[in-house]
Amino acid sequence: MYCFKIVAQENSVEIKAKLDIDKDVIHILQKTTFYNHSSSNLDYIFLHNWANSYKNDNTPLAKRFIEDYRKTFHFSKDKDRGYSKIRNLTVNFKQVSFKERKNQQDIIKVSLNKPLKPKDSLILRTSYSVKVPNAKYTGYGKTKTGYHLRFWYITPAVYDKKWQLMSNLNLDDLYEELSNYSISIDIPKNYHIESNLYQYKTKNDNYTNYYLVGAKKKDIILHIDTVRTFKSFKLKDKEIKTDAYLRKISNNETTKIINRQIQFIEDFIGKHPHPEILVDSRTINKNSLHEIYGLPSWLKPFPKNFRWETGFFKALTQKYFDDIIIQKPRKDYWLTDGLQTYLMMEYVKKYYPEVTFLGKYSKYWPIKTYNIAKLKQNDKYPLVYQFSSRKFYDQPLTTSSDSLSNFNRKVVSKYKAGLGIKYLHDFVGDSILKETVKEFYIKNQLTPSSSKSFAEILQKKTSKDLQWFFGDYLTTDKKIDYKIKKVSYSKNKDSLFVTIKNKRDFTAPVALYGIQKKKIKLKTWVTNVDSTKTVKIKRGNFNKLALNYENNYPEFNSLNNFRNVNNSIISKPIQFRFFKDFENPYYNQLFYYPDIKYNLYDGLILGVNINNRSLVSHNFQFSLTPNYGLKSRNLTGSFSVGYNHFLRDSKVYKIRYGISGSNFHYAPELGYNTLSPFINFQFRRNTLRDIGSKFLIARMVSVDKEVAPNNTQSDQDKYNIFNLRYINNKFDAIHRIRYAANLEINSNFSKISTDFRYRKFFTANESFEVRFFGGLFLFNKTEGNYFSFGLNRGNDYLFEQNLFGRSENEGFFSQQFVVGQGGFKSKFKEPYFANQLITSINTSVSVWKWAEIYNDVAMLKNKNTSPKFFYENGIRLNFLPEIFEFYLPIYTNEGFEINKRAYPSKIRFIITTDIDRIYNFIRRGIL
């Protein structure tokens, strides 16, 4: 428990301010009365000055933007940035020394002339100016028609055994004590103010003065605008001020909905002590990822008002906790997140029980035949958690919120916390949980608290052991996963012995059900199943047994939760589904979709991909793609079989091992087969916020190529190559680094190579890129250049590139370019290869939007010859890096290219159909 006492003295903040709209500056005179509520003498105090977060590129907020793959702020103009400039600061009317904290420009340390004793207070007077930033960065600041201000004034940090210091990281989670506020602010006559304080307005000749007051408040929001966007909805004992209403809904209907929501919330947790509540749309929209509805809004899949109503309910619920419960929001968030999510589940369950994940489209054929079409809105919570946990992307609920991935912070952790509350509700009982929540809410209103208080209240109200929840469920990423191992009858056939197996290392209560025609006939809780446990139940009117049938708690794998009472495993017929679907526990699902490829020799390649990859991934995966080439008139195709082994407490995140193979044509009427067993080590990122990856891949590539008639088979037609490859990618919004090392061993050669790439943006859309490639043969007994390093086009003898015409030396398909080996784009009079050593440097620099100038130099060394040097330059049209590009050569060491005949044939292009590469390009900064 926190050692807080309710004290009569409260901090107070008095502000006199004036808004200068010409310079977007607020001039502030502030008087802060600060009480030492601790039992320690304070030699200094800290102030949070979050308005200074927008000062430059070195603030924690600026660095956070880069981590989130957002470069808008980094390359913004000074007029769009913000700062806080302190002109004077005194304590008890005397000058004191103060300074910004190192590497935290939004935190100020104030040294006191004498220690501040417990229960004593000091008066801090500050004169400063706040330059308001553009609201496009965080949602707070200057808007198109005014200003939306949050975290705009200086506030004392909280001292709780130590100073609770936190920089602005765009998480809206400033930890502050409640204070009494009085704010006098002058604004131009044509502007209006809305806030979460009581307000009084006085009009003058050239300006309007607003006097704002409020007791026991924090996080003061000011919305200053030329347009009146806020409405006030007056209820029996509440007034809701909001700009998050829908114009198409009448005021009466909106008032009715809001009143219903408030009654629902207060019935569960208790009353909000303030008569006025401000709900602003920016808070709702900023965390819009919190709700995954299934389909975009423009399709209008849901009942009238559903999306708005649930969005507003979520925001209103958040205000009930943010305004009243004083906790460390960056560290101790799971309870408030969990209660908000749980209340949302209960609200939808009561008022929209039949709304499905896909809305009205669930009734349309063929969608209605899919499992996803049968899912209700509340089914998304365990499924989204399962989607994340199967990939081991979930994080403990005690992880500091600034260390959570964006997807976990906005979605998964909230869902897991809400499911946890639902778990407790189901396990301890509805009345006990409600009593606990109300007692916690009332006891801890407007006073510092923690989730430990909730745990203590709940444990006193039940005799059931809850250590599993407040221990492993909250503090680890351990997964719940049980299965029914065995069922047997008692001697007199009136009872069943059910053996339950714990498949993982998390021991938690498990719900056992008896099911008849999908109806629940029996439900009982089984506890302490740390390995296996056999329980005895009455033989009832049911023919199936199930675990977690109602999905009341998050489970790693729910497909093995069923068994017939005669102990037979439930027969699961094969079910084919087009494209994707969520798992169906009653079927073994196979998915298929059309597969369309093209190469010059097979022509248009049509086929179907058959796989077992549902929307929630399995450890075992397979893919089979039979194809038919319309030009070659041959059956072709590919396959892969792999198993993912995830490791929890290791530097290795995942080991994938398996085998893959393919059969296509590499030349007219000449086919090839590849077979490659592999093992792939994917290393764990330092944190899930890191954007990047590290892999170590070992594989044996076997190639068997058809030989043209009258030709004899050589070592270039049938060969085995052991390949060891290390790849390290590190990205942020400004810098992108990729390093690869490669080893290949064959009976006739062995070679190593390295590929280093670095790209830096110097404006939002302009960058400089450099690539270095070095390759060396350790030994080489081959003849010809089939396995040699290429200057402008390497031989893809491992058959890993998606080449349209891999054997073409002339024509359109020979112009396809893949960044590799020498990396040159120009075509020389003769092809150049290196059978001993190659080094090359490729550079490009932006000149306008996606237009770049590239320059390349290289050195090639062949056995028994002197080194040769090459250079070139040209124009690169970089529409999508490594996905869609064009290269127009200008000059090489053979002269100018643009004045030569058939110049269009010298243009090179990159067009990729690699779905993984496109997906990774899109996902950066989201997961």
Order of alpha helices (4+ residues) and beta strands (2+ residues): beta-beta-beta-alpha-beta-beta-beta-beta-beta-beta-beta-beta-beta-beta-beta-beta-beta-beta-beta-beta-beta-alpha-beta-alpha-alpha-alpha-alpha-alpha-alpha-alpha-alpha-beta-beta-beta-beta-beta-beta-beta-beta-beta-beta-beta-beta-beta-beta-beta-beta-beta-beta-beta-beta-beta-beta-beta-beta-beta-beta-beta-alpha
